Amino acid sequence: MRLPYQSSIKIIRIPCTGKVDALHIMRSFEKGADGVYLVGCREGDCHFNQGNFRAKARVEHLQKLLDKLGIGGQRLQMYNLSSSDGPMFARYAEEMHQRILEAGPSPVRLALQKVKKRQSAKEQAVGAVL
């Protein structure tokens, strides 16, 4: 439908949200994502039977884990849509974008930036000694 949504949102197409492992989601945060959301089939309409229910349970578990880790469970969401719900997809994209703006940068991303700065400073110091 070519509906507009924020360019900061990166879409990764997969056959079923049930195939998204917790490791994939956590790795997104590890690589610096400020938020992650899954969009799957409507509940009960999954082409792979129970995939969206598995994904929902996984997301709920990870939200609790993200809260315990201090990252924030609100940075992870799951939505259920049909393929004809393009306007709703755009609305959810904007909603998630606003949620992330309100939450601010991910603590994981901030920590990664500090580590990279330290590594760069060490590399420059080693280069100055040589």
N, CA, C and O atoms as CSV, one atom per row, in Angstrom:
chain,resi,resn,atom,element,x,y,z
A,1,MET,N,N,0.829,-1.201,0.000
A,1,MET,CA,C,0.000,0.000,0.000
A,1,MET,C,C,0.867,1.256,0.000
A,1,MET,O,O,0.350,2.362,-0.155
A,2,ARG,N,N,2.152,1.099,0.169
A,2,ARG,CA,C,3.085,2.227,0.163
A,2,ARG,C,C,2.733,3.284,1.205
A,2,ARG,O,O,2.870,4.480,0.950
A,3,LEU,N,N,2.284,2.846,2.368
A,3,LEU,CA,C,1.959,3.771,3.445
A,3,LEU,C,C,3.244,4.218,4.130
A,3,LEU,O,O,4.169,3.424,4.299
A,4,PRO,N,N,3.303,5.477,4.520
A,4,PRO,CA,C,4.538,5.967,5.144
A,4,PRO,C,C,4.682,5.500,6.593
A,4,PRO,O,O,3.698,5.396,7.325
A,5,TYR,N,N,5.904,5.227,6.986
A,5,TYR,CA,C,6.265,4.971,8.371
A,5,TYR,C,C,7.723,5.394,8.518
A,5,TYR,O,O,8.404,5.650,7.525
A,6,GLN,N,N,8.187,5.465,9.730
A,6,GLN,CA,C,9.521,5.989,10.013
A,6,GLN,C,C,10.615,5.193,9.292
A,6,GLN,O,O,10.576,3.963,9.251
A,7,SER,N,N,11.582,5.906,8.728
A,7,SER,CA,C,12.669,5.244,8.012
A,7,SER,C,C,13.622,4.515,8.966
A,7,SER,O,O,14.419,3.686,8.528
A,8,SER,N,N,13.544,4.815,10.256
A,8,SER,CA,C,14.397,4.137,11.234
A,8,SER,C,C,13.942,2.700,11.488
A,8,SER,O,O,14.675,1.920,12.096
A,9,ILE,N,N,12.764,2.350,11.039
A,9,ILE,CA,C,12.235,0.995,11.238
A,9,ILE,C,C,12.763,0.085,10.138
A,9,ILE,O,O,12.579,0.348,8.949
A,10,LYS,N,N,13.422,-0.986,10.556
A,10,LYS,CA,C,13.981,-1.964,9.622
A,10,LYS,C,C,13.102,-3.204,9.625
A,10,LYS,O,O,12.869,-3.802,10.676
A,11,ILE,N,N,12.621,-3.585,8.468
A,11,ILE,CA,C,11.741,-4.749,8.351
A,11,ILE,C,C,12.557,-5.973,7.966
A,11,ILE,O,O,13.344,-5.943,7.020
A,12,ILE,N,N,12.354,-7.048,8.714
A,12,ILE,CA,C,12.976,-8.330,8.406
A,12,ILE,C,C,11.836,-9.315,8.193
A,12,ILE,O,O,11.106,-9.637,9.130
A,13,ARG,N,N,11.683,-9.788,6.976
A,13,ARG,CA,C,10.586,-10.705,6.651
A,13,ARG,C,C,10.974,-12.141,7.008
A,13,ARG,O,O,12.079,-12.601,6.720
A,14,ILE,N,N,10.044,-12.816,7.635
A,14,ILE,CA,C,10.223,-14.216,8.010
A,14,ILE,C,C,8.930,-14.960,7.694
A,14,ILE,O,O,7.876,-14.333,7.582
A,15,PRO,N,N,8.985,-16.273,7.548
A,15,PRO,CA,C,7.772,-17.008,7.202
A,15,PRO,C,C,6.728,-17.007,8.316
A,15,PRO,O,O,5.529,-17.056,8.038
A,16,CYS,N,N,7.172,-16.951,9.587
A,16,CYS,CA,C,6.240,-17.028,10.709
A,16,CYS,C,C,6.902,-16.447,11.950
A,16,CYS,O,O,8.083,-16.692,12.194
A,17,THR,N,N,6.158,-15.685,12.730
A,17,THR,CA,C,6.721,-15.130,13.967
A,17,THR,C,C,7.103,-16.241,14.937
A,17,THR,O,O,7.957,-16.043,15.801
A,18,GLY,N,N,6.486,-17.390,14.802
A,18,GLY,CA,C,6.829,-18.522,15.646
A,18,GLY,C,C,8.251,-19.007,15.424
A,18,GLY,O,O,8.798,-19.719,16.266
A,19,LYS,N,N,8.854,-18.636,14.312
A,19,LYS,CA,C,10.231,-19.024,14.005
A,19,LYS,C,C,11.251,-18.056,14.609
A,19,LYS,O,O,12.454,-18.313,14.543
A,20,VAL,N,N,10.793,-16.957,15.192
A,20,VAL,CA,C,11.704,-15.994,15.793
A,20,VAL,C,C,12.089,-16.499,17.178
A,20,VAL,O,O,11.259,-16.562,18.085
A,21,ASP,N,N,13.336,-16.851,17.325
A,21,ASP,CA,C,13.839,-17.368,18.584
A,21,ASP,C,C,14.149,-16.211,19.539
A,21,ASP,O,O,14.412,-15.092,19.100
A,22,ALA,N,N,14.116,-16.482,20.817
A,22,ALA,CA,C,14.450,-15.463,21.818
A,22,ALA,C,C,15.852,-14.921,21.575
A,22,ALA,O,O,16.111,-13.738,21.798
A,23,LEU,N,N,16.747,-15.774,21.123
A,23,LEU,CA,C,18.112,-15.351,20.838
A,23,LEU,C,C,18.146,-14.280,19.747
A,23,LEU,O,O,18.933,-13.337,19.834
A,24,HIS,N,N,17.304,-14.413,18.726
A,24,HIS,CA,C,17.255,-13.411,17.663
A,24,HIS,C,C,16.848,-12.047,18.211
A,24,HIS,O,O,17.426,-11.021,17.854
A,25,ILE,N,N,15.857,-12.056,19.072
A,25,ILE,CA,C,15.360,-10.806,19.645
A,25,ILE,C,C,16.425,-10.182,20.537
A,25,ILE,O,O,16.698,-8.986,20.432
A,26,MET,N,N,17.025,-10.978,21.411
A,26,MET,CA,C,18.047,-10.451,22.316
A,26,MET,C,C,19.275,-9.975,21.540
A,26,MET,O,O,19.910,-8.990,21.918
A,27,ARG,N,N,19.601,-10.665,20.472
A,27,ARG,CA,C,20.741,-10.240,19.657
A,27,ARG,C,C,20.465,-8.893,18.996
A,27,ARG,O,O,21.393,-8.112,18.782
A,28,SER,N,N,19.207,-8.610,18.671
A,28,SER,CA,C,18.864,-7.299,18.113
A,28,SER,C,C,19.207,-6.195,19.106
A,28,SER,O,O,19.766,-5.163,18.734
A,29,PHE,N,N,18.868,-6.422,20.366
A,29,PHE,CA,C,19.217,-5.445,21.395
A,29,PHE,C,C,20.733,-5.369,21.575
A,29,PHE,O,O,21.297,-4.288,21.743
A,30,GLU,N,N,21.375,-6.526,21.537
A,30,GLU,CA,C,22.831,-6.575,21.691
A,30,GLU,C,C,23.522,-5.778,20.593
A,30,GLU,O,O,24.559,-5.158,20.828
A,31,LYS,N,N,22.949,-5.795,19.401
A,31,LYS,CA,C,23.551,-5.077,18.279
A,31,LYS,C,C,23.157,-3.600,18.243
A,31,LYS,O,O,23.543,-2.872,17.329
A,32,GLY,N,N,22.377,-3.158,19.252
A,32,GLY,CA,C,22.105,-1.736,19.370
A,32,GLY,C,C,20.704,-1.279,19.050
A,32,GLY,O,O,20.451,-0.075,19.013
A,33,ALA,N,N,19.778,-2.197,18.818
A,33,ALA,CA,C,18.391,-1.784,18.550
A,33,ALA,C,C,17.795,-1.157,19.809
A,33,ALA,O,O,17.992,-1.660,20.915
A,34,ASP,N,N,17.077,-0.072,19.635
A,34,ASP,CA,C,16.402,0.578,20.760
A,34,ASP,C,C,15.062,-0.071,21.051
A,34,ASP,O,O,14.509,0.119,22.135
A,35,GLY,N,N,14.534,-0.824,20.118
A,35,GLY,CA,C,13.264,-1.502,20.299
A,35,GLY,C,C,13.063,-2.541,19.212
A,35,GLY,O,O,13.656,-2.463,18.137
A,36,VAL,N,N,12.220,-3.511,19.509
A,36,VAL,CA,C,11.913,-4.590,18.564
A,36,VAL,C,C,10.421,-4.873,18.657
A,36,VAL,O,O,9.865,-4.954,19.752
A,37,TYR,N,N,9.783,-5.021,17.516
A,37,TYR,CA,C,8.403,-5.491,17.553
A,37,TYR,C,C,8.166,-6.493,16.443
A,37,TYR,O,O,8.706,-6.392,15.341
A,38,LEU,N,N,7.335,-7.464,16.782
A,38,LEU,CA,C,6.970,-8.516,15.845
A,38,LEU,C,C,5.547,-8.271,15.377
A,38,LEU,O,O,4.685,-7.878,16.163
A,39,VAL,N,N,5.305,-8.502,14.102
A,39,VAL,CA,C,3.958,-8.414,13.558
A,39,VAL,C,C,3.654,-9.760,12.933
A,39,VAL,O,O,4.291,-10.173,11.964
A,40,GLY,N,N,2.672,-10.435,13.503
A,40,GLY,CA,C,2.326,-11.763,13.023
A,40,GLY,C,C,0.878,-11.859,12.609
A,40,GLY,O,O,0.128,-10.884,12.671
A,41,CYS,N,N,0.501,-13.033,12.193
A,41,CYS,CA,C,-0.891,-13.290,11.795
A,41,CYS,C,C,-1.831,-13.048,12.978
A,41,CYS,O,O,-1.423,-13.068,14.139
A,42,ARG,N,N,-3.089,-12.822,12.646
A,42,ARG,CA,C,-4.086,-12.702,13.715
A,42,ARG,C,C,-4.137,-14.029,14.473
A,42,ARG,O,O,-3.931,-15.102,13.907
A,43,GLU,N,N,-4.420,-13.915,15.775
A,43,GLU,CA,C,-4.482,-15.131,16.582
A,43,GLU,C,C,-5.555,-16.070,16.024
A,43,GLU,O,O,-6.689,-15.665,15.765
A,44,GLY,N,N,-5.171,-17.307,15.850
A,44,GLY,CA,C,-6.078,-18.301,15.297
A,44,GLY,C,C,-5.996,-18.418,13.780
A,44,GLY,O,O,-6.565,-19.347,13.206
A,45,ASP,N,N,-5.291,-17.487,13.114
A,45,ASP,CA,C,-5.171,-17.509,11.656
A,45,ASP,C,C,-3.751,-17.812,11.183
A,45,ASP,O,O,-3.411,-17.539,10.032
A,46,CYS,N,N,-2.941,-18.361,12.040
A,46,CYS,CA,C,-1.547,-18.622,11.685
A,46,CYS,C,C,-1.474,-19.712,10.608
A,46,CYS,O,O,-2.098,-20.765,10.740
A,47,HIS,N,N,-0.722,-19.455,9.565
A,47,HIS,CA,C,-0.544,-20.435,8.493
A,47,HIS,C,C,0.244,-21.650,8.985
A,47,HIS,O,O,0.161,-22.735,8.411
A,48,PHE,N,N,1.008,-21.446,10.058
A,48,PHE,CA,C,1.816,-22.533,10.625
A,48,PHE,C,C,1.214,-23.013,11.938
A,48,PHE,O,O,1.942,-23.386,12.858
A,49,ASN,N,N,-0.091,-23.005,12.026
A,49,ASN,CA,C,-0.887,-23.476,13.156
A,49,ASN,C,C,-0.751,-22.626,14.410
A,49,ASN,O,O,-1.561,-21.725,14.627
A,50,GLN,N,N,0.240,-22.886,15.231
A,50,GLN,CA,C,0.356,-22.224,16.534
A,50,GLN,C,C,1.533,-21.252,16.619
A,50,GLN,O,O,1.913,-20.845,17.716
A,51,GLY,N,N,2.103,-20.881,15.499
A,51,GLY,CA,C,3.301,-20.035,15.499
A,51,GLY,C,C,3.132,-18.719,16.225
A,51,GLY,O,O,3.999,-18.315,17.000
A,52,ASN,N,N,2.005,-18.038,15.975
A,52,ASN,CA,C,1.834,-16.732,16.614
A,52,ASN,C,C,1.608,-16.858,18.121
A,52,ASN,O,O,1.941,-15.940,18.870
A,53,PHE,N,N,1.056,-17.962,18.569
A,53,PHE,CA,C,0.899,-18.175,20.013
A,53,PHE,C,C,2.257,-18.424,20.671
A,53,PHE,O,O,2.519,-17.944,21.774
A,54,ARG,N,N,3.121,-19.182,19.980
A,54,ARG,CA,C,4.473,-19.398,20.505
A,54,ARG,C,C,5.231,-18.081,20.577
A,54,ARG,O,O,5.922,-17.806,21.558
A,55,ALA,N,N,5.099,-17.272,19.538
A,55,ALA,CA,C,5.785,-15.980,19.508
A,55,ALA,C,C,5.272,-15.064,20.621
A,55,ALA,O,O,6.057,-14.375,21.272
A,56,LYS,N,N,3.976,-15.057,20.834
A,56,LYS,CA,C,3.395,-14.221,21.886
A,56,LYS,C,C,3.945,-14.617,23.262
A,56,LYS,O,O,4.310,-13.753,24.060
A,57,ALA,N,N,4.001,-15.899,23.530
A,57,ALA,CA,C,4.529,-16.385,24.808
A,57,ALA,C,C,6.000,-16.016,24.949
A,57,ALA,O,O,6.448,-15.620,26.025
A,58,ARG,N,N,6.741,-16.146,23.866
A,58,ARG,CA,C,8.163,-15.796,23.883
A,58,ARG,C,C,8.351,-14.311,24.166
A,58,ARG,O,O,9.213,-13.932,24.959
A,59,VAL,N,N,7.547,-13.470,23.519
A,59,VAL,CA,C,7.638,-12.016,23.719
A,59,VAL,C,C,7.292,-11.658,25.162
A,59,VAL,O,O,7.979,-10.845,25.779
A,60,GLU,N,N,6.248,-12.251,25.695
A,60,GLU,CA,C,5.861,-11.958,27.081
A,60,GLU,C,C,6.973,-12.348,28.053
A,60,GLU,O,O,7.258,-11.614,28.999
A,61,HIS,N,N,7.594,-13.489,27.824
A,61,HIS,CA,C,8.703,-13.926,28.676
A,61,HIS,C,C,9.882,-12.945,28.557
A,61,HIS,O,O,10.475,-12.561,29.566
A,62,LEU,N,N,10.212,-12.548,27.342
A,62,LEU,CA,C,11.346,-11.648,27.136
A,62,LEU,C,C,11.075,-10.243,27.680
A,62,LEU,O,O,12.002,-9.572,28.133
A,63,GLN,N,N,9.830,-9.794,27.644
A,63,GLN,CA,C,9.504,-8.491,28.236
A,63,GLN,C,C,9.854,-8.485,29.724
A,63,GLN,O,O,10.421,-7.516,30.231
A,64,LYS,N,N,9.517,-9.565,30.416
A,64,LYS,CA,C,9.841,-9.678,31.846
A,64,LYS,C,C,11.358,-9.711,32.045
A,64,LYS,O,O,11.881,-9.079,32.963
A,65,LEU,N,N,12.053,-10.442,31.191
A,65,LEU,CA,C,13.499,-10.530,31.285
A,65,LEU,C,C,14.146,-9.168,31.031
A,65,LEU,O,O,15.068,-8.774,31.745
A,66,LEU,N,N,13.667,-8.456,30.024
A,66,LEU,CA,C,14.212,-7.134,29.710
A,66,LEU,C,C,13.992,-6.160,30.866
A,66,LEU,O,O,14.843,-5.314,31.140
A,67,ASP,N,N,12.854,-6.279,31.540
A,67,ASP,CA,C,12.605,-5.447,32.723
A,67,ASP,C,C,13.619,-5.778,33.822
A,67,ASP,O,O,14.174,-4.875,34.447
A,68,LYS,N,N,13.856,-7.057,34.054
A,68,LYS,CA,C,14.806,-7.476,35.095
A,68,LYS,C,C,16.223,-7.015,34.773
A,68,LYS,O,O,16.991,-6.685,35.676
A,69,LEU,N,N,16.567,-6.991,33.493
A,69,LEU,CA,C,17.906,-6.581,33.076
A,69,LEU,C,C,18.082,-5.066,33.056
A,69,LEU,O,O,19.195,-4.568,32.888
A,70,GLY,N,N,16.982,-4.335,33.227
A,70,GLY,CA,C,17.064,-2.878,33.222
A,70,GLY,C,C,17.005,-2.252,31.835
A,70,GLY,O,O,17.262,-1.060,31.671
A,71,ILE,N,N,16.667,-3.055,30.851
A,71,ILE,CA,C,16.559,-2.551,29.479
A,71,ILE,C,C,15.165,-1.985,29.237
A,71,ILE,O,O,15.008,-0.970,28.558
A,72,GLY,N,N,14.167,-2.638,29.788
A,72,GLY,CA,C,12.787,-2.176,29.662
A,72,GLY,C,C,11.970,-3.061,28.748
A,72,GLY,O,O,12.229,-3.135,27.547
A,73,GLY,N,N,10.982,-3.732,29.315
A,73,GLY,CA,C,10.117,-4.623,28.553
A,73,GLY,C,C,9.260,-3.912,27.525
A,73,GLY,O,O,8.811,-4.523,26.555
A,74,GLN,N,N,9.028,-2.604,27.735
A,74,GLN,CA,C,8.212,-1.848,26.791
A,74,GLN,C,C,8.910,-1.675,25.444
A,74,GLN,O,O,8.288,-1.251,24.469
A,75,ARG,N,N,10.198,-2.000,25.388
A,75,ARG,CA,C,10.948,-1.892,24.136
A,75,ARG,C,C,10.671,-3.062,23.194
A,75,ARG,O,O,11.125,-3.062,22.050
A,76,LEU,N,N,9.932,-4.050,23.672
A,76,LEU,CA,C,9.590,-5.233,22.882
A,76,LEU,C,C,8.081,-5.391,22.862
A,76,LEU,O,O,7.444,-5.416,23.916
A,77,GLN,N,N,7.506,-5.497,21.679
A,77,GLN,CA,C,6.055,-5.646,21.532
A,77,GLN,C,C,5.749,-6.648,20.435
A,77,GLN,O,O,6.587,-6.949,19.585
A,78,MET,N,N,4.530,-7.153,20.476
A,78,MET,CA,C,4.032,-8.010,19.399
A,78,MET,C,C,2.636,-7.567,19.025
A,78,MET,O,O,1.801,-7.280,19.883
A,79,TYR,N,N,2.403,-7.518,17.732
A,79,TYR,CA,C,1.095,-7.143,17.201
A,79,TYR,C,C,0.620,-8.248,16.268
A,79,TYR,O,O,1.427,-8.931,15.637
A,80,ASN,N,N,-0.693,-8.419,16.186
A,80,ASN,CA,C,-1.277,-9.411,15.291
A,80,ASN,C,C,-2.149,-8.705,14.265
A,80,ASN,O,O,-3.080,-7.982,14.618
A,81,LEU,N,N,-1.838,-8.921,12.996
A,81,LEU,CA,C,-2.565,-8.282,11.894
A,81,LEU,C,C,-2.789,-9.279,10.770
A,81,LEU,O,O,-2.127,-10.314,10.690
A,82,SER,N,N,-3.727,-8.945,9.913
A,82,SER,CA,C,-3.868,-9.721,8.682
A,82,SER,C,C,-3.089,-8.991,7.593
A,82,SER,O,O,-2.690,-7.840,7.770
A,83,SER,N,N,-2.879,-9.653,6.491
A,83,SER,CA,C,-2.099,-9.042,5.408
A,83,SER,C,C,-2.798,-7.835,4.788
A,83,SER,O,O,-2.158,-7.047,4.091
A,84,SER,N,N,-4.092,-7.680,5.028
A,84,SER,CA,C,-4.819,-6.533,4.469
A,84,SER,C,C,-4.861,-5.338,5.424
A,84,SER,O,O,-5.519,-4.340,5.130
A,85,ASP,N,N,-4.176,-5.426,6.547
A,85,ASP,CA,C,-4.202,-4.355,7.545
A,85,ASP,C,C,-3.035,-3.384,7.395
A,85,ASP,O,O,-2.408,-3.020,8.390
A,86,GLY,N,N,-2.739,-2.966,6.191
A,86,GLY,CA,C,-1.636,-2.034,5.941
A,86,GLY,C,C,-1.725,-0.758,6.758
A,86,GLY,O,O,-0.731,-0.371,7.373
A,87,PRO,N,N,-2.879,-0.082,6.794
A,87,PRO,CA,C,-2.970,1.140,7.600
A,87,PRO,C,C,-2.703,0.882,9.083
A,87,PRO,O,O,-2.120,1.725,9.766
A,88,MET,N,N,-3.122,-0.266,9.575
A,88,MET,CA,C,-2.886,-0.607,10.977
A,88,MET,C,C,-1.394,-0.863,11.200
A,88,MET,O,O,-0.853,-0.500,12.244
A,89,PHE,N,N,-0.729,-1.485,10.226
A,89,PHE,CA,C,0.709,-1.702,10.316
A,89,PHE,C,C,1.438,-0.370,10.438
A,89,PHE,O,O,2.318,-0.211,11.284
A,90,ALA,N,N,1.068,0.585,9.592
A,90,ALA,CA,C,1.691,1.915,9.631
A,90,ALA,C,C,1.424,2.587,10.982
A,90,ALA,O,O,2.302,3.251,11.532
A,91,ARG,N,N,0.224,2.414,11.507
A,91,ARG,CA,C,-0.105,3.009,12.806
A,91,ARG,C,C,0.728,2.377,13.925
A,91,ARG,O,O,1.239,3.082,14.796
A,92,TYR,N,N,0.863,1.049,13.900
A,92,TYR,CA,C,1.676,0.372,14.909
A,92,TYR,C,C,3.148,0.781,14.791
A,92,TYR,O,O,3.837,0.938,15.799
A,93,ALA,N,N,3.619,0.951,13.563
A,93,ALA,CA,C,5.004,1.387,13.361
A,93,ALA,C,C,5.219,2.753,13.998
A,93,ALA,O,O,6.224,2.973,14.674
A,94,GLU,N,N,4.288,3.662,13.787
A,94,GLU,CA,C,4.395,4.994,14.378
A,94,GLU,C,C,4.277,4.924,15.898
A,94,GLU,O,O,4.995,5.624,16.612
A,95,GLU,N,N,3.385,4.095,16.383
A,95,GLU,CA,C,3.208,3.917,17.833
A,95,GLU,C,C,4.491,3.388,18.480
A,95,GLU,O,O,4.912,3.871,19.531
A,96,MET,N,N,5.097,2.402,17.845
A,96,MET,CA,C,6.334,1.840,18.382
A,96,MET,C,C,7.466,2.857,18.318
A,96,MET,O,O,8.282,2.937,19.236
A,97,HIS,N,N,7.520,3.624,17.253
A,97,HIS,CA,C,8.536,4.666,17.115
A,97,HIS,C,C,8.412,5.676,18.258
A,97,HIS,O,O,9.411,6.054,18.869
A,98,GLN,N,N,7.190,6.106,18.541
A,98,GLN,CA,C,6.962,7.056,19.637
A,98,GLN,C,C,7.338,6.440,20.982
A,98,GLN,O,O,7.931,7.112,21.826
A,99,ARG,N,N,7.006,5.194,21.183
A,99,ARG,CA,C,7.324,4.503,22.427
A,99,ARG,C,C,8.836,4.483,22.659
A,99,ARG,O,O,9.303,4.700,23.777
A,100,ILE,N,N,9.586,4.224,21.602
A,100,ILE,CA,C,11.046,4.167,21.706
A,100,ILE,C,C,11.615,5.564,21.938
A,100,ILE,O,O,12.551,5.725,22.721
A,101,LEU,N,N,11.063,6.570,21.273
A,101,LEU,CA,C,11.527,7.942,21.520
A,101,LEU,C,C,11.329,8.326,22.981
A,101,LEU,O,O,12.198,8.953,23.586
A,102,GLU,N,N,10.191,7.950,23.541
A,102,GLU,CA,C,9.915,8.257,24.945
A,102,GLU,C,C,10.854,7.498,25.879
A,102,GLU,O,O,11.272,8.038,26.904
A,103,ALA,N,N,11.188,6.264,25.542
A,103,ALA,CA,C,12.071,5.455,26.379
A,103,ALA,C,C,13.522,5.910,26.276
A,103,ALA,O,O,14.308,5.701,27.201
A,104,GLY,N,N,13.879,6.529,25.157
A,104,GLY,CA,C,15.255,6.967,24.953
A,104,GLY,C,C,16.114,5.847,24.402
A,104,GLY,O,O,15.627,4.746,24.144
A,105,PRO,N,N,17.393,6.133,24.222
A,105,PRO,CA,C,18.295,5.113,23.689
A,105,PRO,C,C,18.381,3.905,24.614
A,105,PRO,O,O,18.287,4.031,25.835
A,106,SER,N,N,18.558,2.764,24.025
A,106,SER,CA,C,18.689,1.525,24.794
A,106,SER,C,C,19.937,1.578,25.664
A,106,SER,O,O,20.993,2.009,25.201
A,107,PRO,N,N,19.831,1.144,26.919
A,107,PRO,CA,C,21.020,1.080,27.771
A,107,PRO,C,C,22.104,0.180,27.171
A,107,PRO,O,O,23.294,0.399,27.398
A,108,VAL,N,N,21.695,-0.810,26.422
A,108,VAL,CA,C,22.664,-1.703,25.780
A,108,VAL,C,C,23.441,-0.930,24.719
A,108,VAL,O,O,24.662,-1.057,24.629
A,109,ARG,N,N,22.750,-0.138,23.924
A,109,ARG,CA,C,23.413,0.645,22.876
A,109,ARG,C,C,24.378,1.648,23.492
A,109,ARG,O,O,25.485,1.837,22.988
A,110,LEU,N,N,23.964,2.295,24.582
A,110,LEU,CA,C,24.832,3.258,25.257
A,110,LEU,C,C,26.086,2.579,25.794
A,110,LEU,O,O,27.186,3.123,25.697
A,111,ALA,N,N,25.913,1.381,26.365
A,111,ALA,CA,C,27.062,0.627,26.873
A,111,ALA,C,C,27.991,0.223,25.734
A,111,ALA,O,O,29.212,0.277,25.880
A,112,LEU,N,N,27.421,-0.182,24.598
A,112,LEU,CA,C,28.235,-0.558,23.438
A,112,LEU,C,C,29.048,0.630,22.942
A,112,LEU,O,O,30.214,0.479,22.578
A,113,GLN,N,N,28.439,1.803,22.928
A,113,GLN,CA,C,29.150,3.006,22.485
A,113,GLN,C,C,30.334,3.311,23.400
A,113,GLN,O,O,31.403,3.697,22.927
A,114,LYS,N,N,30.145,3.137,24.718
A,114,LYS,CA,C,31.240,3.372,25.669
A,114,LYS,C,C,32.382,2.391,25.436
A,114,LYS,O,O,33.552,2.771,25.467
A,115,VAL,N,N,32.038,1.129,25.202
A,115,VAL,CA,C,33.064,0.112,24.955
A,115,VAL,C,C,33.838,0.451,23.693
A,115,VAL,O,O,35.064,0.347,23.676
A,116,LYS,N,N,33.151,0.850,22.649
A,116,LYS,CA,C,33.819,1.193,21.388
A,116,LYS,C,C,34.736,2.391,21.567
A,116,LYS,O,O,35.824,2.428,20.993
A,117,LYS,N,N,34.314,3.369,22.354
A,117,LYS,CA,C,35.162,4.540,22.608
A,117,LYS,C,C,36.434,4.130,23.344
A,117,LYS,O,O,37.526,4.594,23.014
A,118,ARG,N,N,36.286,3.247,24.353
A,118,ARG,CA,C,37.457,2.776,25.101
A,118,ARG,C,C,38.406,1.998,24.199
A,118,ARG,O,O,39.624,2.160,24.280
A,119,GLN,N,N,37.837,1.143,23.328
A,119,GLN,CA,C,38.668,0.364,22.418
A,119,GLN,C,C,39.409,1.280,21.461
A,119,GLN,O,O,40.587,1.064,21.175
A,120,SER,N,N,38.730,2.294,20.967
A,120,SER,CA,C,39.344,3.247,20.052
A,120,SER,C,C,40.467,4.013,20.745
A,120,SER,O,O,41.526,4.234,20.159
A,121,ALA,N,N,40.234,4.416,21.994
A,121,ALA,CA,C,41.261,5.136,22.750
A,121,ALA,C,C,42.478,4.247,22.979
A,121,ALA,O,O,43.615,4.708,22.879
A,122,LYS,N,N,42.239,2.959,23.288
A,122,LYS,CA,C,43.356,2.027,23.487
A,122,LYS,C,C,44.140,1.836,22.198
A,122,LYS,O,O,45.370,1.803,22.215
A,123,GLU,N,N,43.432,1.710,21.080
A,123,GLU,CA,C,44.088,1.524,19.786
A,123,GLU,C,C,44.923,2.747,19.433
A,123,GLU,O,O,46.021,2.614,18.893
A,124,GLN,N,N,44.420,3.919,19.730
A,124,GLN,CA,C,45.184,5.143,19.450
A,124,GLN,C,C,46.414,5.217,20.345
A,124,GLN,O,O,47.479,5.646,19.902
A,125,ALA,N,N,46.271,4.799,21.612
A,125,ALA,CA,C,47.398,4.817,22.535
A,125,ALA,C,C,48.472,3.830,22.078
A,125,ALA,O,O,49.660,4.146,22.137
A,126,VAL,N,N,48.079,2.660,21.631
A,126,VAL,CA,C,49.028,1.664,21.138
A,126,VAL,C,C,49.716,2.199,19.893
A,126,VAL,O,O,50.923,2.021,19.727
A,127,GLY,N,N,48.964,2.850,19.018
A,127,GLY,CA,C,49.542,3.427,17.809
A,127,GLY,C,C,50.541,4.525,18.123
A,127,GLY,O,O,51.529,4.676,17.405
A,128,ALA,N,N,50.312,5.297,19.177
A,128,ALA,CA,C,51.219,6.383,19.565
A,128,ALA,C,C,52.511,5.814,20.139
A,128,ALA,O,O,53.570,6.422,19.986
A,129,VAL,N,N,52.444,4.661,20.797
A,129,VAL,CA,C,53.622,4.042,21.391
A,129,VAL,C,C,54.515,3.435,20.324
A,129,VAL,O,O,55.741,3.487,20.419
A,130,LEU,N,N,53.886,2.858,19.302
A,130,LEU,CA,C,54.653,2.198,18.240
A,130,LEU,C,C,55.391,3.244,17.481
A,130,LEU,O,O,56.110,2.928,16.533
